[in-house]
Structure formats: structure tokens, C-alpha cells
């Protein structure tokens, strides 16, 4: 018992995960109000009684005080206590609980299918055929789907997606990725420099691992603030040094080279500065960088000998008038020497874009200008995990090598793709307009990606309430919003924000009807919240 | 250029990976003979010319001397230079090169489908349906397949496998895993203690990460020698302390508690001893532990306060007369207190067994008796990677929840399963008998798993030849075998072996005809090899 109570007390107030079934019946909002010793004790009893694994023996090899310290300190806000509470609310509603709303809206995570987006037929047909090749005999499947599936199977060991692929991925898929990049950038690409992975996340984490340093200063990795918390979490887990540079909210979340210089100068003595992460289009901020902005970043990276890690997973999600996606590879190559020789890792994924195939876990990294000896070590490192999912790799193939004009699947594919992108664009506009009209909220245009990152002007009274509960003010706000409206968003503190400012990230993924519903609920909540706290 | 040559020189002799396309046209066997400066220089030129990424700029952020030191020192022999050479030989044969053999036999990796094993129809039908739910309208799919697929889809966000699952996995799949374990062991299991992952490898690595310690002594992890190199590679990558205990070759690769005590005593001052890894059935050694042997190991773990990591991925692969699989969970639970309270992580996978679905990347870990606070941290840690592939999770579901008697798919499923297991059993016997009859080779029975680990008596002359080339003698032997017969095996040095002994790991996976062919080639080679080196 002794071991559990301090952990609980700590975790409740530190936004650390709690197992869902353990919280059943206890309201998170109750827990957030400094739970009494009696309550904690009752929770602990339940915790201990729940499962066989929870009996406390005489000793624990793995206990909080001996656990990997970096695991303890890492945080990943996109799946934090708000989400756990949201799942709980869903279960309560399903059991007939009376709430002022009928459903929970999970606007916390870029998970398009979970929010009702339909899969692209072509992708799923190819997947079905490579999973169950008997379908190749089936008259219902379009001929180009079958050809596509046969090509993938022909590049699999024993002609089966059940065989391991090379650790870098199925050869033909990597070749198609290279062609896709060449076509996108007008710059040569070599399939040998491309490694497929289980989502972009796996590649990003693998690349960050290369910078781990056992002795001396930690490697400094520059990341945007606000950022996608995969970066802060992995940097913390790997014991690297996080060096934040602020995006300029007043300038549409643009990237100011002076701010890069300030950030670098402040950290260069503490860390061995190694790399800069750019997320373009931005997550959580939704900006799309201009070519000129990218050129300035590349010059900065060259000036300070930094490797560039370009998170370009939202490259298909461009909505802003006059905005276009420029890959870092294209821009640095076109700048010529010395910039064309900068080390770059560029990441892409099947989870976003128009396909939204998050659960399939397909992604890749392209290495540019990386030392061959280092690349050999990288490939050795990933080989211990054998390979990423071959079916995820098949989805990558469909994304980089879609139906061509004249193919039987082309028209349907194009229609489905365009419909998704058109609808996302409409919702991007809707979100911007709606939040701009809500008192106390301001928001930049959503030029790209799948998120808005609105700023909330929190009344002093609300800030004080939050502090009295030991909560971050934006967490307090988000939890109130969830409890009262069923809308699940992520507080800005999970992504980073300038001190004294408060934000939240919301996706633009709820389908149009639900989106309108969400914005109406939000507006009502905000009106009441301001009234209550003024 | 300067950067490349020393790396090459080093890597050629240290079994480090070389990129395949870079070696094209150079024979590995030539390279193995201390390449001349001229040859290295010619290789380096080609290396530099091959791709755009290989131009050397004025500086490299990531270079061998600044790279994560643990990445440099880790090794993973199952996918080493022999495999690269095997792929090269396949390409040469395809281009019409004249060799004394017509095909390369990859007996290096437990990759059943790559060696011609056919997928289980039920698994692939369910996969096709969850990937492309329009097939649920299809009259061709058996009704139980459809029910199975619907249940999985019903537990996915938005009813789509394209949605992220919970980080621990799709809820219904975890429930089915728990039921499967309960049925197997006759001991309660709770789905909340089960985390699905991309193959067992991912779970194993995640659990090992918990032991990372920044200050003080490294955590000591006991592993068998010989072992599956995922363990040695991950322990090295995570900067943990590898503590080997020898399996007893003279006693059918059994596990002698006295040897555990010796190993522990020798390392307990150097490391903070934390955990013991058991692979049962054994990889690469093929033994199946008896219940009594497992009890002794559990007592040892309790005596020394070690967590048990039980790699049980071959639990369906039991061939030996009188052998049976006992899970560590079942045995320790039935032993009662205090043993029933030992911390345990047990791993399982869809890559082995009768299904051999390696490319699907499905696996899980069950935690038993783990501190709830630690488990919360574990779940937080894995959440940053979002989730494992939902389609891989669907395969797990099929494995733990197969058709029941009376279901439309039952007969075919049972027939296919039994045929695979019967054939594997026959090949296990064949391999034992065949190698036992080859001069200079001895081998234990293959009681389980998918491998034999025969001992080779290498003539002194061969050992000296190898040493003169700067090669491990068993590596020299394996490379000669590959070049002369097309058979790809892994030298024992990749798994660990007692000093002065030489072994290799071969799978029992080539289909019966190919297996006979392989054994004949092997015998001819060995006869010649002994003649040449006597």
C-alpha cells in the first residue's frame, strides 16, 4: 500500500498515465481536486484488488525508484489523462449516464479514420490481395489492383507478405518511394538511401538514437516550440538535450532565423549542438513554410553545422491560398554547394495526407548526404528488429505509386482523394473562422496539416482556480471543456508555449456535421466559462 | 576517402554490415582475404560514386567517431555479411552465373514463408476482411471468418483498421489473448496486463529498456549462451550488462542451476543484477525445458531477486518424444508463494508456431506481478510510438482465437495447422539424423523451436587458415559452405559458444525436398573440407 499511495498522489497531479480500468467509477475531475487520504486509500485498495498482477510481494526488481529515470521523466501529452477520461466518459454514456451531450468528440489526435473518414478503396483492395492472394483470381478486383499486388508479392520472400522483408524494407517499395521523391522534387533519389519503418515515428526515433552520447555533453537537438511531443518524449527517453526555438505566433507561426540564433546561442555551451528538427507543415501549428523561410533555415543549419531532420508527414495537407509544399531536399539541392551537401533525414508517413492510414504503421526516412559508414551502422541497428510490417509497407507502396490516368482504379481513386482533401480544406477554413469569432480565443489560419493551435485568454480567476488545484491552467480548462461538452482536446502545455500564454491543439478531423456541432458546444462552453470566471 | 578506407578495412574483418549494392561485383571471399590497398581504394571510389548521398562535404555532423557508441558495438549475426553474400549469389545465379548449385538455400533465419511454407487460410481470410470490409458482403468468405473480422473491426476506432489502436493494443484482441493464456495455463489472466507489439522483439526491447540506469553500475541481464542475438544486440545498444550463462551441450542444452550460480557469482560485483532471460523452446539450441528444470530456474530467480523474462515464442513448436511446453507463468503460479509472486514478462509472437507470419509483426508481452506504478510508466513509454500495426494485431487475434470445432473454417484450419507441425517434426528428426551421420559434426535432438545448433570439429589446418585471414574459424567455415554449396547458415560465434568450440545454426525450415538436397550438399562439402584440411 505504501508504494501505491505516493505514486498516485504524484501521478494525479503530474499528468502521468493512470490505467483506465483502475479509474472506473472515480471521476477524474474529483481526483484533480487534491484527493483526500481516504479517497486515495480506497483507490489503492481497488488498485490492489483488481488483478492478480497487483499483489505486492516482498520485493520488486522493477520499482519506481530503480526504473530507467528517462522513462519516468518523459511525457507524451497526445495520449494523456484527458484521453483516459474521454474513454471513460464514452463508457459512461454507453451505460446510459445522463450528460449535457450525447457523444464524446476526440479532437485530440490526428486519427482520421477514427473520426469517420473512409479508407481509400484502391489501398484497401491492394492490401486485401497481398494478404490473401486467392483474391487475385477474383473477378471483382480491378486489374490494376491485381498488378499492383502481384508486383509487391513478387518482391516478398517466398511470394508471401508473411516473410520478413529486408530490414530497410521490400525492395520494390523502396524503388517506388525513390521514384515518387524524384517526381516530387525533380531531384535524383536512390532507393538504397530509403528505409521503410512502422510509421514515421519509428524512423524519427531511430535517427535520434544515433546522437546518443555516453560521455561528455549531451547532444543538443533543436525542436520547435510548440512541437509534436514525439520529439520531446524521445529526446527525454534517449537522454538527449532538448533545445527549443519558438515559432512566431504573431507571424502565422513562421520560423524566424533570429529566434533560431537566440536559441542556439543560449544552449551551445550546455550541449553539443547536433541537429535541428523542422515540422513542415506544422504540427500542432498548421503553418506551411515558404521556400524563402526554408532557405533561411538551411543557411542557419549550415552556419552551425547542424543536421536537418525534416518531418514532412503532412506534405499532402496544404490548404492555404498561395501555400505550397517544398521539401527540404529539393530546396537544399537547388541552393547548390555548400548547402546541397548538408546532412538531411526526411520523414514521411501513410498516417496523414488524404489516406489517414494510422493503424497500418507505414512510413519511411530518406537519408541525404549521410556518411556511408554511419548509414551502415544505422542499417545494422535496425536489423535487430528484423523489419517493419510488410502490410504497412504495402500501404506505402499504394501511396507513392497510386493508379495512373487510364488505369481502371484511377477515377475512383482520384475522386476519393480529392473529396477528402477538399473536405479537410473546408474544415480548416471553418475552424479558423469559428474560433476567431469566439470571445477570448484567437487562432492563426490553418494553412496545412490537420490541426489548429488556438490561443485562449484565460481570466485571472480561472488561472487561480487551476493553481489552487495544482493544475496547469490550460489543463484545467481542457478538463472542464471535456467534462461539460464531451470535447477532447490537448492543452498547449503538452506541446510547449511561451510562458504566460495558453493554447490548445484541436484536430480539424471531425466530419463536417460533427465539426459544426463541436464548434457550437465550444462556443457555449466558452461563454459560460468567461461569465463564471470574470 | 580517408574516412571510408579505415571503416572498410575494419568492417570487412569485423562482420559489420556492408550495403549490398556496394559490394556488387566484388566477391566477399576476395574481400575476406585482407584486401590490398589498391582494391580498397577502388571500392572506395565506387562507394563514393554510387549515390548522391555519398559525396563527402566539408564536415559531417554524424560520423563514426561521434556516433552513439553502443550502436557501433552492437552486433546482430542473423542478418550479417553471410546473408548479404547469399543475396549477391542469388543475383549472380539469376544472371546466369555458373555455380556448382542452382539455388541458394537460406537456412539462416526462422522465416517459414520465405522457405515455401503456405499461409494458414483462416488467418489470411480474416486479414483480407479487416483490410477491405467490402469482402464481408462476399459470399466466398466463410461465415466464421466474417464474424471474426466484424468483432475486430467493432473494436477499432471508427470501425477501421486504419485508426490507431490503444498503445497496448485493440481491446478485444487483448481479451482474446487473456482467454488463450487462461486456457493454456489454467491460471487467470487479465487483458489489462497484456500489451500487443510489432512482433515479440518490440516487447522484449521495451522491457529491457526499463532496466537502463544512468548512474552507478549497469543493470546485469542474464542470458543463455548460445542465445538469440536480439538479446545481446539490445543489451549492448541500451548500455546494459550482459551476463552469459552456458547451456549444457552434453546434457541436451539443458539449463544447470549450478551454472546459473557460477555466472551470477562472477558478475554480481560488476553489475546490479536485475533479470534472467530464458528462451524456451530454445533458440538456437532447440531444447524444451522440463517442468522440473523450470522450477529450479524459478527458485534461482527468487533466491537472487531477479525478474524473469520468458521468451516463449516457440511454444507451439514441440517435437521431442515426451516433451511438453510449460509456461513460466503456469509453473511459478503452481509453485505457490513466494515463487508465485516473482515478476515475470512472458513473450509470444505470430512469427513462429505453425503460422510463421513473420512479416505481419504481431506479438505480445504479458506482465505478471509487475509493480502497478512501473506498468503505468511502461504504458506511458510505449504511447509515444502510438500503437503497433492493427493488421499485425488482427493476426494475433486469429492465433489466440482460432476456429472452434463445428465452425465452417475449423476443418481446413486444423488440417493446415497439423500438416505444418507434422512436417516440421519430420524435418526436425531428419536434421538430427542427417547431421549425426556426417563426419566431424555432432548435434543434439531438435526437441522444439525451428533450429539445430550442430557442433563442428574443425581441423587445426582450417582454424589456422581462418586466423591467417583474420576471421573467426566458424565464420570461415560458413562462408566456404555458402560459396561452394549455396547453403546459408549462421556461425555459432553470432550466438555465443564455449571457447574453442565451433557451431552453426541452421533452421529446419527448408521444405522436405529442398531439405534433402541441402543435407546432401552439406555432406559432400564436409567430406571435401575434411580431406582438404586434414
Interface residues (C-beta under 8 A of the other chain):
Chain A: X3 X4 X7 X11 X16 X17 X18 X19 X21 X22 X47 X50 X51 X52 X53 X54 X55 X56 X57 X58 X59 X60 X61 X62 X63 X64 X66 X67 X68 X69 X70 X71 X72 X74 X75 X76 X78 X79 X109 X111 X112 X113 X114 X115 X116 X117 X118 X119 X124 X125 X127 X128 X129 X131 X132 X134 X135 X138 X140 X156 X157 X158 X160 X161 X162 X163 X164 X165 X167 X188 X190 X192 X193 X198 X199 X201 X202 X205 X209 X210 X211 X212 X213 X214 X229 X230 X233 X234 X237 X239 X274 X275 X305 X306 X307 X338 X341 X342 X343 X355 X356 X357 X358 X359 X360 X361 X367 X368 X369 X370 X371 X372 X373 X374 X375 X376 X377 X378 X379 X380 X381 X383 X384 X385 X386 X387 X388 X389 X390 X391 X392
Chain B: X3 X4 X7 X11 X16 X17 X18 X19 X21 X22 X47 X50 X51 X52 X53 X54 X55 X56 X57 X58 X59 X60 X61 X62 X63 X64 X66 X67 X68 X69 X70 X71 X72 X74 X75 X76 X78 X79 X109 X111 X112 X113 X114 X115 X116 X117 X119 X124 X125 X127 X128 X129 X131 X132 X134 X135 X138 X140 X156 X157 X158 X160 X161 X162 X163 X164 X165 X167 X188 X190 X192 X193 X198 X199 X201 X202 X205 X209 X210 X211 X212 X213 X214 X229 X230 X233 X234 X237 X239 X274 X275 X305 X306 X307 X338 X341 X342 X343 X355 X356 X357 X358 X359 X360 X361 X367 X368 X369 X370 X371 X372 X373 X374 X375 X376 X377 X378 X379 X380 X381 X383 X384 X385 X386 X387 X388 X389 X390 X391 X392
